[in-house]
Amino acid sequence: MTWLEALVIILLVGIMFFLIYYYFRGAKGNIELRRPMESRVDEYLDRRFESIIEEYSLVRSPKLQGFRQLNEPLLAEDEARVQALRKAEAELDATLSDLGKRLDALEHEMAVPK
């Protein structure tokens, strides 16, 4: 390997580290490698959404409070329903696995030669 090849390899590695640092610096959320810039913008907007709304006065505070008071109970109900559905799903999985074990035992009994 000549000194020129070594220099090119070092330069390419340096550029790769710079690009990785540039895309991931200050990132605290999930950055997608397929679309790093868009996911960084999405992350920024997610973190600063409320302050952006307040800064540019996009929604008046009373209207926002009314929206929150109206929708937070609905969201709480939906979350409770989701938890109930997850519990029911776990119970159904347990029942299905038990039925599968019973079926295997019956098939084993039927397979025994007489």
C-alpha distance (Angstrom), angle and dihedral (degrees) to the residues before:
residue distance angle dihedral
M1 . . .
T2 3.76 . .
W3 3.76 125.5 .
L4 3.81 89.4 -106.9
E5 3.82 92.5 56.8
A6 3.80 90.9 47.2
L7 3.81 90.1 50.0
V8 3.82 91.4 50.8
I9 3.82 91.6 49.2
I10 3.81 91.9 48.6
L11 3.81 89.8 47.7
L12 3.82 92.5 50.4
V13 3.81 92.3 47.7
G14 3.81 89.7 48.7
I15 3.80 91.6 51.0
M16 3.82 90.8 49.2
F17 3.81 91.8 51.1
F18 3.81 90.4 47.7
L19 3.81 92.1 51.4
I20 3.79 91.9 47.5
Y21 3.80 90.8 48.5
Y22 3.81 92.2 46.7
Y23 3.80 93.7 51.8
F24 3.78 96.9 43.0
R25 3.80 104.1 35.2
G26 3.75 112.0 122.6
A27 3.78 91.8 0.1
K28 3.78 114.3 143.6
G29 3.78 100.5 166.6
N30 3.75 137.0 55.0
I31 3.77 113.0 -53.9
E32 3.78 115.8 -166.8
L33 3.78 114.1 -140.5
R34 3.79 92.3 -149.3
R35 3.81 92.0 59.4
P36 3.80 109.3 14.7
M37 3.81 99.0 162.8
E38 3.80 95.4 48.6
S39 3.78 92.4 46.9
R40 3.82 90.5 49.4
V41 3.81 89.8 52.6
D42 3.82 90.2 47.6
E43 3.80 90.0 50.3
Y44 3.81 91.7 49.1
L45 3.80 92.5 49.9
D46 3.80 91.6 47.1
R47 3.80 92.0 52.8
R48 3.80 96.5 43.8
F49 3.81 102.0 32.6
E50 3.80 97.6 112.6
S51 3.80 94.1 44.9
I52 3.81 90.9 49.0
I53 3.81 90.4 51.6
E54 3.81 90.6 50.1
E55 3.81 94.7 42.6
Y56 3.79 95.2 53.3
S57 3.82 94.9 33.9
L58 3.77 92.0 -127.1
V59 3.80 92.8 155.4
R60 3.77 126.3 23.7
S61 3.79 114.9 -120.0
P62 3.85 96.8 -120.0
K63 3.79 91.0 52.4
L64 3.79 90.9 48.1
Q65 3.81 91.9 48.9
G66 3.80 90.3 49.4
F67 3.78 90.4 50.8
R68 3.79 91.1 49.9
Q69 3.81 93.2 47.5
L70 3.79 90.6 49.4
N71 3.80 98.3 46.0
E72 3.81 105.9 32.8
P73 3.84 93.7 74.7
L74 3.81 89.7 49.1
L75 3.79 90.7 50.4
A76 3.80 90.9 48.8
E77 3.82 90.0 51.5
D78 3.80 90.7 49.3
E79 3.80 91.5 49.9
A80 3.82 89.9 50.6
R81 3.81 89.8 50.6
V82 3.80 91.1 49.9
Q83 3.80 90.6 51.6
A84 3.81 90.4 49.4
L85 3.81 90.5 49.6
R86 3.81 91.2 49.7
K87 3.80 89.9 51.1
A88 3.81 90.9 48.8
E89 3.80 89.9 48.2
A90 3.81 91.0 52.7
E91 3.81 90.5 49.4
L92 3.81 91.4 49.1
D93 3.80 90.8 49.6
A94 3.79 90.2 51.6
T95 3.81 91.1 48.4
L96 3.80 92.2 48.2
S97 3.78 92.7 49.6
D98 3.83 89.5 49.2
L99 3.81 90.7 49.8
G100 3.79 89.4 48.3
K101 3.80 90.7 53.6
R102 3.81 90.4 49.0
L103 3.80 90.8 49.8
D104 3.80 91.3 50.0
A105 3.81 90.0 50.4
L106 3.83 91.1 49.8
E107 3.81 91.8 48.0
H108 3.78 89.4 49.5
E109 3.82 90.6 51.1
M110 3.80 92.0 48.4
A111 3.81 91.9 47.8
V112 3.82 93.4 57.6
P113 3.83 108.0 105.2
K114 3.78 116.1 -117.7
